[in-house]
Amino acid sequence: MSEEYSLRESVAKLGRLAPIIKDADGNIIDGEHRRQLDEKWAEEFSIKLEHIKDPIQRLLARMNINLVRRTVSAEEKTKWLKDLKELTGWSTD
């Protein structure tokens, strides 16, 4: 069963259970699959975090939310770390 099917089935049975989380500028931090399933979800059931104002904060928030909530693949973790390196200019040393 795919994630989209599971989400679609869950929404059909229980309704929207989790909001879409956005940064101060309205960029999605968490909930892209929910938005893809139902565009109105982003308009009608979202939380805007006014203190998240830049790409580094947004990425760190995304990492935190996802690591706490679900199992994250090694590939996704690697991508996040590459993105963080690019955003900050940090060295892999």
C-alpha positions in Angstrom: 0.0 0.0 0.0 1.5 3.4 -1.0 1.8 6.4 1.3 -0.7 8.3 -0.8 -3.2 5.5 -0.7 -2.9 5.2 3.1 -3.3 8.9 3.5 -6.3 9.0 1.2 -7.9 6.1 3.0 -7.2 7.7 6.4 -8.7 11.0 5.4 -11.8 9.2 4.0 -12.3 7.4 7.3 -11.2 9.9 9.9 -10.9 13.3 8.2 -7.9 15.6 8.4 -5.9 14.8 11.5 -2.7 16.7 11.0 -2.2 20.3 9.9 0.2 21.5 7.3 3.0 23.4 8.9 4.4 26.5 7.2 7.2 28.9 7.8 6.7 32.7 8.2 6.6 33.1 4.5 4.1 30.4 3.9 6.6 27.7 2.6 5.6 24.2 3.6 7.8 22.7 6.3 5.7 19.6 6.8 2.6 18.4 4.9 3.5 18.3 1.2 1.8 15.0 0.7 -1.3 16.3 2.5 -1.3 19.4 0.2 -0.9 17.2 -2.9 -3.9 15.1 -1.8 -6.1 18.1 -1.1 -5.1 21.6 -2.1 -7.6 23.1 0.2 -5.9 21.4 3.1 -3.1 24.0 3.0 -5.7 26.8 3.1 -8.1 25.4 5.6 -6.0 23.5 8.1 -2.5 24.8 8.5 -0.2 26.3 11.1 2.1 29.2 10.3 5.3 29.3 12.5 6.2 33.0 12.4 9.6 32.4 14.1 10.8 30.2 11.2 12.1 32.8 8.8 15.0 31.4 6.7 15.9 28.3 4.7 18.2 26.9 7.4 15.6 27.2 10.1 13.0 25.7 7.7 15.3 22.7 7.0 16.1 22.1 10.6 12.4 22.3 11.5 11.6 19.8 8.7 14.3 17.4 9.9 13.1 17.6 13.5 9.4 17.1 12.7 10.0 14.1 10.5 12.6 12.4 12.7 10.3 12.6 15.7 7.2 11.4 13.8 8.4 8.7 11.4 11.2 6.4 10.2 13.3 8.4 7.8 15.3 6.7 5.1 19.1 7.0 4.9 18.7 8.6 1.5 16.4 11.3 2.9 18.8 12.0 5.8 21.7 12.2 3.4 19.8 14.7 1.2 19.0 16.8 4.3 22.6 16.9 5.3 23.7 17.8 1.8 21.1 20.6 1.8 22.3 21.8 5.2 25.9 21.8 4.0 24.9 23.8 1.0 22.9 26.3 2.9 25.5 26.9 5.6 28.7 26.4 3.7 29.8 23.9 6.4 32.6 21.5 5.6 32.2 17.7 5.9 35.4 17.8 8.0 
